[in-house]
Amino acid sequence: MARFWWGNDTTRKKVHWKSWKNLCSPKCLGGMGFRDLRVFNDALLRRQAWRLTSNPNSLLNKVLSAKYYAGKSFLEENLGYGGSFSWRSIWSSKALFKEGLLWRIGNRTTIDIWHDPWVDNGESKFITTPCSDVVTWVSDLIDHDSRQWDVQRIENIFNVEDIRSILAI
């Protein structure tokens, strides 16, 4: 443990340094309760990624879309060459953001059955049945007249685990 002396000869005090890990631990565990700035910054970047995904009409989304991912969504775009520090930082948080993403099924017609996370079976958020060309979109699995799952069609396409996960939605 390093020591640092502070003050003049009459008021000299010892300062004991602690590791950053100890400073960032909660007060109830003996730390100082400081936030780890790297973790905090990553959380803020993931929040910007969420805003780009959920608010397509926001000014930030319009500006970044025009410059970096015109005609695509934020989740589909590659980093590309160049780009501002802000764009590269937000893009770097995309992988962790996508890991926690789960589509909510409503009246959306753009959720890809085979490539988007939309089911939750406890282990994965993706369909485990091998890809089939019979259907592509989740909306193809819904009987639009009754607004219920087309159970017959689902049972013909998916394995037992996926059937259970889909019908639980």
Backbone as ProteinMPNN parsed JSONL, in Angstrom:
{"seq_chain_A": "MARFWWGNDTTRKKVHWKSWKNLCSPKCLGGMGFRDLRVFNDALLRRQAWRLTSNPNSLLNKVLSAKYYAGKSFLEENLGYGGSFSWRSIWSSKALFKEGLLWRIGNRTTIDIWHDPWVDNGESKFITTPCSDVVTWVSDLIDHDSRQWDVQRIENIFNVEDIRSILAI", "coords_chain_A": {"N_chain_A": [[0.853, -1.168, 0.0], [0.695, 2.119, -0.949], [1.876, 5.24, 0.362], [1.06, 8.613, 0.861], [2.128, 11.781, 1.698], [0.561, 14.606, 3.007], [0.118, 18.066, 3.293], [1.738, 20.615, 5.424], [4.677, 20.62, 7.619], [3.584, 20.807, 10.221], [0.941, 20.044, 9.988], [0.909, 17.578, 8.838], [-0.433, 14.8, 7.152], [-1.284, 11.385, 6.603], [-2.092, 9.772, 3.599], [-3.751, 7.009, 2.528], [-3.629, 4.958, -0.19], [-6.053, 3.293, -2.188], [-7.028, 0.508, -4.217], [-8.505, 0.818, -7.507], [-10.544, -0.964, -7.927], [-11.466, -1.464, -5.331], [-12.379, 1.104, -4.702], [-14.523, 1.326, -6.421], [-16.31, -0.521, -5.5], [-19.423, -1.194, -3.744], [-20.567, 0.876, -0.993], [-21.602, -0.555, 1.155], [-20.091, -2.812, 1.077], [-17.646, -2.036, 1.928], [-16.373, -0.324, 0.179], [-15.97, 2.752, -1.724], [-18.081, 3.433, -3.297], [-17.911, 4.545, -5.838], [-18.629, 4.917, -9.313], [-17.805, 2.627, -11.86], [-16.312, 3.925, -14.53], [-15.918, 2.933, -17.123], [-17.771, 0.832, -17.379], [-20.108, 2.286, -16.93], [-20.036, 4.046, -19.125], [-20.284, 2.185, -21.222], [-22.895, 1.331, -20.718], [-24.324, 3.685, -21.268], [-23.769, 3.955, -23.988], [-25.039, 1.663, -24.996], [-27.613, 2.424, -24.447], [-27.95, 4.496, -26.278], [-27.832, 2.953, -28.588], [-30.209, 1.542, -28.251], [-32.021, 3.659, -28.491], [-31.605, 4.353, -31.181], [-32.677, 2.13, -32.378], [-35.324, 1.979, -31.434], [-36.521, 4.469, -31.87], [-37.147, 5.503, -34.732], [-37.682, 7.95, -35.945], [-36.244, 9.924, -34.703], [-34.042, 12.765, -34.393], [-31.285, 12.198, -34.127], [-31.197, 9.559, -35.111], [-31.988, 9.992, -37.766], [-29.877, 11.575, -38.741], [-27.561, 9.922, -38.339], [-28.387, 7.701, -39.797], [-28.574, 8.714, -42.41], [-25.906, 9.21, -42.908], [-24.397, 6.838, -42.256], [-25.851, 4.361, -42.43], [-27.758, 4.177, -44.561], [-30.875, 3.214, -45.818], [-30.909, 0.833, -44.443], [-31.315, -0.867, -41.269], [-30.106, 0.056, -38.007], [-29.294, -2.255, -36.663], [-28.613, -4.016, -38.687], [-26.457, -3.001, -40.054], [-22.994, -2.835, -41.042], [-19.795, -1.862, -39.686], [-18.035, -0.488, -41.445], [-15.747, 1.768, -43.17], [-13.777, 4.37, -41.764], [-15.715, 6.864, -40.261], [-17.096, 8.607, -37.483], [-15.808, 9.142, -34.128], [-17.859, 8.954, -32.272], [-19.838, 7.474, -33.666], [-18.446, 5.04, -34.112], [-18.134, 4.26, -31.473], [-20.797, 3.912, -30.552], [-21.562, 1.914, -32.336], [-19.847, -0.112, -31.514], [-21.056, -1.008, -29.231], [-23.145, -2.479, -30.111], [-23.143, -5.323, -30.384], [-23.326, -6.368, -27.764], [-25.721, -5.177, -27.091], [-27.491, -6.42, -28.9], [-27.391, -8.957, -27.884], [-29.031, -8.91, -25.66], [-31.468, -8.39, -26.756], [-34.882, -8.935, -27.54], [-37.482, -9.56, -29.625], [-40.781, -8.268, -29.43], [-43.799, -9.77, -30.049], [-46.311, -8.557, -32.028], [-48.233, -6.772, -34.13], [-46.327, -6.767, -36.013], [-44.648, -7.166, -39.103], [-42.12, -7.676, -39.85], [-40.368, -9.381, -38.562], [-37.958, -11.733, -38.714], [-38.158, -15.162, -38.85], [-36.044, -17.003, -38.688], [-33.658, -15.621, -38.202], [-33.891, -13.525, -36.364], [-34.029, -12.622, -32.864], [-36.664, -13.864, -31.12], [-38.065, -15.726, -29.639], [-38.161, -17.203, -26.37], [-36.634, -19.635, -24.85], [-35.364, -20.176, -22.526], [-32.678, -20.903, -22.806], [-31.849, -19.915, -25.26], [-32.583, -17.295, -27.624], [-33.335, -17.68, -30.105], [-34.725, -19.556, -32.852], [-34.409, -23.065, -32.866], [-34.883, -25.039, -34.668], [-33.897, -26.425, -37.808], [-33.351, -24.238, -40.591], [-36.025, -23.418, -42.784], [-37.578, -23.103, -45.979], [-40.243, -22.669, -46.128], [-41.668, -20.75, -44.615], [-40.964, -17.301, -43.801], [-41.404, -15.012, -42.261], [-42.564, -14.052, -39.001], [-45.163, -13.189, -38.907], [-46.362, -14.81, -40.782], [-47.045, -17.045, -39.394], [-49.304, -16.584, -37.999], [-52.803, -16.676, -37.642], [-54.673, -14.404, -39.096], [-57.354, -13.721, -38.983], [-58.453, -14.769, -36.592], [-56.563, -13.843, -34.88], [-54.686, -15.448, -33.593], [-52.155, -17.974, -32.976], [-51.308, -20.013, -35.741], [-51.653, -23.036, -35.177], [-51.56, -25.57, -36.376], [-49.886, -25.149, -38.615], [-47.526, -24.345, -37.333], [-46.87, -26.673, -35.91], [-46.239, -28.321, -38.028], [-43.861, -27.297, -38.99], [-41.877, -26.74, -36.993], [-39.637, -27.984, -34.34], [-40.295, -29.821, -31.239], [-39.452, -28.386, -28.944], [-39.266, -25.724, -29.918], [-41.933, -25.354, -30.708], [-43.257, -25.352, -28.239], [-42.091, -23.03, -27.115], [-42.952, -21.034, -28.906], [-45.764, -21.16, -28.758], [-46.073, -20.362, -26.164], [-45.909, -17.682, -26.206]], "CA_chain_A": [[0.0, 0.0, 0.0], [1.49, 3.336, -1.05], [1.479, 6.323, 1.263], [1.314, 9.946, 0.361], [2.063, 12.753, 2.793], [-0.149, 15.79, 2.565], [0.157, 19.176, 4.257], [3.074, 21.048, 5.814], [5.258, 19.851, 8.717], [2.748, 20.796, 11.422], [-0.363, 19.416, 9.732], [1.164, 16.466, 7.943], [-1.379, 13.686, 7.274], [-1.044, 10.268, 5.695], [-3.175, 9.363, 2.716], [-3.558, 5.625, 2.121], [-4.257, 4.726, -1.479], [-6.774, 2.029, -2.383], [-7.134, 0.145, -5.629], [-9.718, 1.303, -8.163], [-11.567, -1.986, -7.7], [-12.036, -1.204, -4.002], [-13.108, 2.375, -4.73], [-15.762, 1.145, -7.185], [-17.244, -1.437, -4.845], [-20.449, -0.471, -2.975], [-20.226, 1.277, 0.372], [-21.977, -1.621, 2.082], [-19.039, -3.819, 1.035], [-16.396, -1.42, 2.346], [-15.814, 0.525, -0.866], [-16.373, 4.164, -1.711], [-19.313, 3.576, -4.063], [-17.711, 5.222, -7.115], [-19.029, 4.139, -10.477], [-16.757, 2.27, -12.803], [-16.657, 4.759, -15.679], [-15.966, 2.137, -18.352], [-19.06, 0.134, -17.377], [-21.129, 3.323, -17.06], [-19.998, 4.511, -20.511], [-20.866, 1.12, -22.048], [-24.35, 1.363, -20.52], [-24.848, 4.845, -22.001], [-23.688, 3.652, -25.424], [-26.124, 0.719, -25.305], [-28.865, 3.185, -24.431], [-28.034, 5.165, -27.578], [-28.185, 1.91, -29.558], [-31.638, 1.299, -28.062], [-32.75, 4.795, -29.077], [-31.534, 4.251, -32.641], [-33.547, 1.033, -32.794], [-36.728, 2.161, -31.062], [-37.041, 5.776, -32.305], [-36.648, 5.73, -36.093], [-37.909, 9.328, -36.392], [-35.47, 10.885, -33.917], [-33.058, 13.522, -35.167], [-30.029, 11.448, -34.121], [-31.338, 8.432, -36.023], [-32.022, 10.499, -39.138], [-28.532, 12.031, -39.114], [-26.664, 8.769, -38.447], [-28.879, 6.866, -40.886], [-28.194, 9.325, -43.683], [-24.457, 9.156, -43.1], [-23.731, 5.559, -42.06], [-26.593, 3.133, -42.748], [-28.909, 4.545, -45.387], [-31.634, 2.107, -46.381], [-30.859, -0.335, -43.567], [-31.516, -0.519, -39.87], [-28.876, 0.085, -37.208], [-28.9, -3.607, -36.288], [-28.146, -4.743, -39.861], [-25.329, -2.324, -40.682], [-21.61, -3.098, -40.673], [-19.098, -0.644, -39.274], [-17.512, 0.224, -42.602], [-14.472, 2.459, -43.007], [-13.896, 5.739, -41.271], [-16.757, 7.077, -39.265], [-16.698, 9.433, -36.343], [-15.551, 8.436, -32.873], [-19.166, 8.68, -31.663], [-20.475, 6.384, -34.399], [-17.724, 3.806, -33.827], [-18.403, 3.898, -30.079], [-22.161, 3.376, -30.488], [-21.567, 0.659, -33.079], [-19.136, -1.137, -30.737], [-21.959, -1.521, -28.196], [-24.239, -3.171, -30.776], [-23.124, -6.778, -30.137], [-23.873, -6.61, -26.433], [-27.121, -4.756, -27.156], [-28.245, -7.463, -29.595], [-27.436, -10.129, -27.019], [-30.162, -8.781, -24.749], [-32.65, -7.993, -27.514], [-35.913, -9.939, -27.819], [-38.61, -8.904, -30.272], [-42.122, -8.488, -28.905], [-44.692, -10.092, -31.161], [-47.543, -7.772, -32.054], [-48.705, -6.813, -35.512], [-45.154, -6.528, -36.849], [-44.49, -8.102, -40.214], [-40.723, -7.645, -40.255], [-39.542, -10.226, -37.697], [-37.495, -12.908, -39.438], [-38.254, -16.349, -37.99], [-34.803, -17.767, -38.581], [-32.476, -14.817, -37.882], [-34.144, -12.549, -35.305], [-34.36, -13.195, -31.544], [-38.071, -13.573, -30.823], [-38.59, -16.717, -28.694], [-37.317, -17.351, -25.191], [-36.793, -20.99, -24.318], [-34.52, -20.287, -21.35], [-31.274, -21.009, -23.193], [-31.587, -19.145, -26.463], [-33.673, -16.44, -28.074], [-33.477, -17.98, -31.522], [-35.328, -20.829, -33.206], [-33.396, -24.114, -32.982], [-35.234, -25.89, -35.81], [-33.149, -26.051, -39.013], [-34.026, -23.262, -41.454], [-36.924, -23.941, -43.803], [-38.008, -22.086, -46.939], [-41.7, -22.632, -46.151], [-42.064, -19.428, -44.109], [-39.848, -16.416, -43.489], [-41.779, -13.998, -41.289], [-43.394, -14.497, -37.88], [-46.557, -12.892, -39.24], [-46.892, -15.933, -41.571], [-47.462, -18.097, -38.459], [-50.483, -16.096, -37.279], [-54.098, -16.641, -38.33], [-55.019, -12.995, -38.903], [-58.777, -13.581, -38.69], [-58.688, -15.017, -35.158], [-55.436, -13.223, -34.154], [-54.085, -16.522, -32.802], [-51.155, -18.748, -33.7], [-51.761, -21.094, -36.619], [-51.022, -24.165, -34.487], [-51.322, -26.631, -37.364], [-48.71, -24.765, -39.408], [-46.371, -24.345, -36.434], [-46.532, -28.066, -35.622], [-45.68, -28.926, -39.241], [-42.573, -26.706, -39.346], [-40.891, -26.622, -35.916], [-39.447, -29.094, -33.408], [-41.143, -29.763, -30.038], [-38.99, -27.288, -28.071], [-39.67, -24.454, -30.527], [-43.399, -25.267, -30.655], [-43.598, -24.957, -26.876], [-41.673, -21.634, -26.926], [-43.796, -20.149, -29.724], [-47.132, -21.14, -28.231], [-46.056, -19.696, -24.868], [-45.944, -16.218, -26.426]], "C_chain_A": [[0.899, 1.232, 0.0], [0.971, 4.379, -0.072], [1.871, 7.647, 0.654], [1.156, 10.901, 1.526], [1.482, 14.044, 2.263], [-0.102, 16.841, 3.658], [1.588, 19.578, 4.57], [3.535, 20.255, 7.037], [4.358, 19.78, 9.935], [1.421, 20.085, 11.209], [-0.236, 18.205, 8.821], [0.205, 15.306, 8.236], [-1.015, 12.62, 6.257], [-2.294, 10.014, 4.87], [-2.849, 7.944, 2.264], [-4.342, 5.393, 0.839], [-4.939, 3.37, -1.485], [-6.84, 1.751, -3.882], [-8.466, 0.653, -6.191], [-10.869, 0.321, -7.967], [-12.245, -1.777, -6.345], [-12.839, 0.086, -3.976], [-14.458, 2.218, -5.42], [-16.73, 0.166, -6.541], [-18.229, -0.653, -3.982], [-19.993, -0.163, -1.545], [-20.532, 0.182, 1.376], [-20.951, -2.753, 2.109], [-17.668, -3.235, 1.37], [-15.739, -0.535, 1.317], [-16.291, 1.956, -0.722], [-17.639, 4.406, -2.529], [-19.158, 4.345, -5.357], [-18.204, 4.319, -8.238], [-17.8, 3.82, -11.305], [-17.107, 2.961, -14.119], [-16.725, 3.974, -16.986], [-17.318, 1.421, -18.464], [-20.201, 1.134, -17.583], [-21.196, 3.838, -18.498], [-20.596, 3.464, -21.449], [-22.389, 1.105, -21.926], [-24.971, 2.534, -21.282], [-24.807, 4.606, -23.511], [-24.77, 2.663, -25.837], [-27.473, 1.419, -25.286], [-29.039, 3.955, -25.746], [-28.389, 4.158, -28.674], [-29.677, 1.593, -29.469], [-32.455, 2.428, -28.685], [-32.73, 4.748, -30.593], [-32.475, 3.177, -33.162], [-35.021, 1.347, -32.568], [-37.333, 3.484, -31.526], [-36.546, 6.096, -33.717], [-36.834, 7.162, -36.589], [-37.13, 10.362, -35.598], [-34.436, 11.578, -34.808], [-31.734, 12.774, -35.246], [-30.096, 10.282, -35.105], [-31.333, 8.9, -37.469], [-30.634, 10.918, -39.614], [-27.597, 10.832, -39.312], [-27.087, 7.843, -39.583], [-28.445, 7.424, -42.236], [-26.702, 9.16, -43.956], [-23.887, 7.739, -43.117], [-24.533, 4.329, -42.472], [-27.879, 3.435, -43.507], [-29.572, 3.304, -45.978], [-31.63, 0.849, -45.543], [-31.228, 0.105, -42.158], [-30.165, -0.555, -39.158], [-28.379, -1.32, -36.913], [-28.319, -4.401, -37.455], [-26.836, -4.208, -40.414], [-23.989, -2.8, -40.148], [-20.936, -1.783, -40.339], [-18.601, 0.158, -40.456], [-16.193, 0.903, -42.282], [-14.71, 3.873, -42.519], [-14.969, 5.833, -40.207], [-16.225, 7.873, -38.094], [-16.455, 8.568, -35.112], [-16.868, 8.054, -32.209], [-19.85, 7.5, -32.341], [-19.791, 5.058, -34.095], [-17.985, 3.332, -32.404], [-19.791, 3.286, -29.935], [-22.216, 2.018, -31.182], [-20.886, -0.45, -32.28], [-20.022, -1.731, -29.638], [-23.068, -2.387, -28.786], [-24.277, -4.661, -30.457], [-23.723, -7.103, -28.776], [-25.347, -6.219, -26.369], [-27.978, -5.858, -27.802], [-28.372, -8.721, -28.754], [-28.634, -10.092, -26.076], [-31.475, -8.472, -25.436], [-33.591, -9.166, -27.724], [-37.113, -9.211, -28.397], [-39.908, -9.245, -29.561], [-43.056, -8.686, -30.096], [-45.974, -9.29, -31.005], [-48.105, -7.887, -33.455], [-47.553, -6.558, -36.487], [-45.048, -7.585, -37.944], [-43.037, -8.2, -40.643], [-39.815, -8.499, -39.377], [-39.234, -11.516, -38.444], [-37.46, -14.103, -38.486], [-36.889, -16.934, -37.694], [-33.619, -16.95, -38.092], [-32.673, -13.799, -36.766], [-34.431, -13.244, -33.973], [-35.801, -12.864, -31.179], [-38.719, -14.614, -29.916], [-37.643, -16.794, -27.502], [-37.571, -18.725, -24.593], [-35.915, -21.228, -23.096], [-33.044, -20.335, -21.676], [-30.924, -20.103, -24.362], [-32.802, -18.29, -26.802], [-33.949, -16.65, -29.558], [-34.124, -19.35, -31.699], [-34.217, -21.86, -33.402], [-33.683, -25.092, -34.116], [-34.394, -25.469, -37.015], [-34.003, -25.18, -39.939], [-34.825, -23.948, -42.557], [-37.34, -22.791, -44.72], [-39.512, -21.916, -46.974], [-42.207, -21.264, -45.705], [-40.823, -18.63, -43.764], [-40.173, -15.492, -42.331], [-42.683, -14.582, -40.201], [-44.867, -14.25, -38.198], [-47.192, -13.997, -40.092], [-47.392, -17.064, -40.689], [-48.74, -17.738, -37.71], [-51.696, -16.17, -38.186], [-54.667, -15.248, -38.079], [-56.506, -12.775, -38.624], [-59.047, -13.75, -37.195], [-57.624, -14.369, -34.274], [-54.816, -14.197, -33.153], [-53.0, -17.185, -33.648], [-51.839, -19.781, -34.579], [-51.048, -22.358, -36.147], [-50.673, -25.281, -35.461], [-50.045, -26.349, -38.153], [-47.441, -24.815, -38.562], [-45.918, -25.772, -36.153], [-45.915, -28.764, -36.829], [-44.255, -28.468, -39.528], [-41.51, -26.886, -38.266], [-40.767, -27.888, -35.076], [-40.236, -28.832, -32.119], [-40.757, -28.586, -29.13], [-39.423, -25.927, -28.612], [-41.186, -24.283, -30.504], [-43.829, -24.771, -29.285], [-43.25, -23.476, -26.633], [-42.578, -20.666, -27.695], [-45.188, -20.039, -29.121], [-47.204, -20.511, -26.844], [-46.117, -18.172, -25.003], [-47.394, -15.77, -26.489]], "O_chain_A": [[1.769, 1.366, 0.86], [-0.21, 4.4, 0.275], [2.91, 7.764, 0.004], [0.168, 10.84, 2.258], [1.867, 14.519, 1.194], [-0.268, 16.52, 4.835], [2.537, 18.98, 4.063], [2.857, 19.315, 7.451], [4.37, 18.766, 10.632], [0.837, 19.575, 12.165], [-1.179, 17.854, 8.113], [0.043, 14.883, 9.38], [-0.499, 12.922, 5.181], [-3.412, 10.04, 5.385], [-1.792, 7.703, 1.682], [-5.554, 5.602, 0.786], [-4.462, 2.419, -0.866], [-6.719, 2.661, -4.701], [-9.421, 0.887, -5.45], [-12.027, 0.724, -7.854], [-13.465, -1.9, -6.234], [-13.868, 0.162, -3.304], [-15.425, 2.888, -5.059], [-17.866, 0.038, -6.998], [-17.905, 0.446, -3.53], [-19.148, -0.856, -0.979], [-19.797, 0.008, 2.347], [-20.934, -3.558, 3.039], [-16.644, -3.871, 1.122], [-14.64, -0.035, 1.557], [-16.927, 2.324, 0.266], [-18.214, 5.491, -2.453], [-20.158, 4.768, -5.937], [-18.192, 3.094, -8.111], [-16.882, 4.631, -11.432], [-18.102, 2.611, -14.753], [-17.513, 4.316, -17.867], [-17.932, 1.414, -19.531], [-21.147, 0.859, -18.321], [-22.285, 4.043, -19.033], [-21.334, 3.811, -22.372], [-23.093, 0.891, -22.914], [-26.037, 2.383, -21.879], [-25.719, 5.017, -24.228], [-25.359, 2.803, -26.909], [-28.378, 1.045, -26.032], [-30.151, 4.052, -26.265], [-29.158, 4.473, -29.583], [-30.334, 1.398, -30.492], [-33.469, 2.175, -29.335], [-33.732, 5.07, -31.232], [-33.011, 3.298, -34.263], [-35.866, 1.025, -33.403], [-38.558, 3.606, -31.571], [-35.615, 6.886, -33.875], [-36.199, 7.551, -37.569], [-37.328, 11.561, -35.794], [-34.017, 11.044, -35.835], [-31.12, 12.717, -36.311], [-29.145, 10.048, -35.851], [-30.721, 8.251, -38.318], [-30.257, 10.648, -40.755], [-26.918, 10.737, -40.334], [-26.237, 7.264, -40.259], [-27.998, 6.675, -43.104], [-26.289, 8.989, -45.103], [-22.986, 7.453, -43.905], [-23.928, 3.322, -42.84], [-28.958, 2.987, -43.12], [-28.905, 2.452, -46.564], [-32.294, -0.123, -45.903], [-31.425, 1.29, -41.892], [-29.202, -1.133, -39.663], [-27.172, -1.561, -36.911], [-27.597, -5.372, -37.23], [-26.167, -4.904, -41.177], [-23.852, -3.127, -38.969], [-21.447, -0.714, -40.67], [-18.738, 1.381, -40.466], [-15.59, 0.642, -41.241], [-15.729, 4.491, -42.832], [-15.093, 4.955, -39.353], [-15.04, 7.809, -37.765], [-16.853, 7.404, -35.068], [-16.991, 6.965, -31.649], [-20.384, 6.62, -31.665], [-20.464, 4.057, -33.846], [-18.05, 2.128, -32.155], [-19.952, 2.26, -29.275], [-22.839, 1.083, -30.679], [-21.3, -1.607, -32.356], [-19.764, -2.838, -29.168], [-23.854, -2.97, -28.039], [-25.363, -5.211, -30.276], [-24.538, -8.018, -28.655], [-26.132, -6.859, -25.669], [-29.057, -6.182, -27.305], [-29.341, -9.468, -28.889], [-29.188, -11.137, -25.736], [-32.496, -8.307, -24.769], [-33.151, -10.268, -28.05], [-37.696, -8.347, -27.742], [-40.11, -10.383, -29.138], [-43.093, -7.874, -31.021], [-46.635, -9.345, -29.967], [-48.42, -8.985, -33.913], [-47.774, -6.181, -37.638], [-45.331, -8.761, -37.714], [-42.749, -8.755, -41.703], [-38.595, -8.351, -39.443], [-40.134, -12.291, -38.767], [-36.808, -14.056, -37.443], [-36.612, -17.32, -36.558], [-32.648, -17.531, -37.606], [-31.688, -13.256, -36.266], [-35.01, -14.33, -33.952], [-36.126, -11.699, -30.953], [-39.841, -14.396, -29.459], [-36.458, -16.484, -27.622], [-38.578, -18.954, -23.924], [-35.744, -22.372, -22.676], [-32.228, -19.85, -20.892], [-29.811, -19.584, -24.434], [-33.906, -18.538, -26.319], [-34.698, -15.896, -30.18], [-34.073, -20.195, -30.805], [-33.199, -21.566, -34.03], [-32.818, -25.887, -34.484], [-34.194, -24.273, -37.228], [-35.214, -25.367, -40.049], [-34.374, -24.912, -43.174], [-37.44, -21.645, -44.283], [-40.024, -21.113, -47.754], [-43.083, -20.686, -46.35], [-39.766, -19.19, -43.472], [-39.308, -15.215, -41.501], [-43.469, -15.494, -40.459], [-45.725, -15.034, -37.793], [-48.416, -14.118, -40.13], [-48.09, -17.956, -41.171], [-49.206, -18.512, -36.874], [-51.636, -15.78, -39.352], [-55.098, -14.947, -36.965], [-56.877, -11.735, -38.079], [-59.786, -12.964, -36.603], [-57.767, -14.346, -33.051], [-54.471, -13.829, -32.031], [-52.93, -16.99, -34.862], [-52.852, -20.359, -34.184], [-49.981, -22.707, -36.651], [-49.596, -25.871, -35.37], [-49.217, -27.242, -38.33], [-46.399, -25.276, -39.028], [-44.72, -26.056, -36.157], [-45.143, -29.707, -36.664], [-43.513, -29.159, -40.227], [-40.353, -27.157, -38.587], [-41.647, -28.749, -35.086], [-40.782, -27.744, -31.934], [-41.624, -27.881, -28.614], [-39.891, -25.076, -27.856], [-41.673, -23.172, -30.298], [-44.667, -23.875, -29.178], [-44.031, -22.752, -26.014], [-42.927, -19.601, -27.185], [-45.727, -18.939, -28.992], [-48.293, -20.159, -26.389], [-46.349, -17.464, -24.022], [-47.665, -14.583, -26.667]]}, "name": "protein", "num_of_chains": 1, "seq": "MARFWWGNDTTRKKVHWKSWKNLCSPKCLGGMGFRDLRVFNDALLRRQAWRLTSNPNSLLNKVLSAKYYAGKSFLEENLGYGGSFSWRSIWSSKALFKEGLLWRIGNRTTIDIWHDPWVDNGESKFITTPCSDVVTWVSDLIDHDSRQWDVQRIENIFNVEDIRSILAI"}
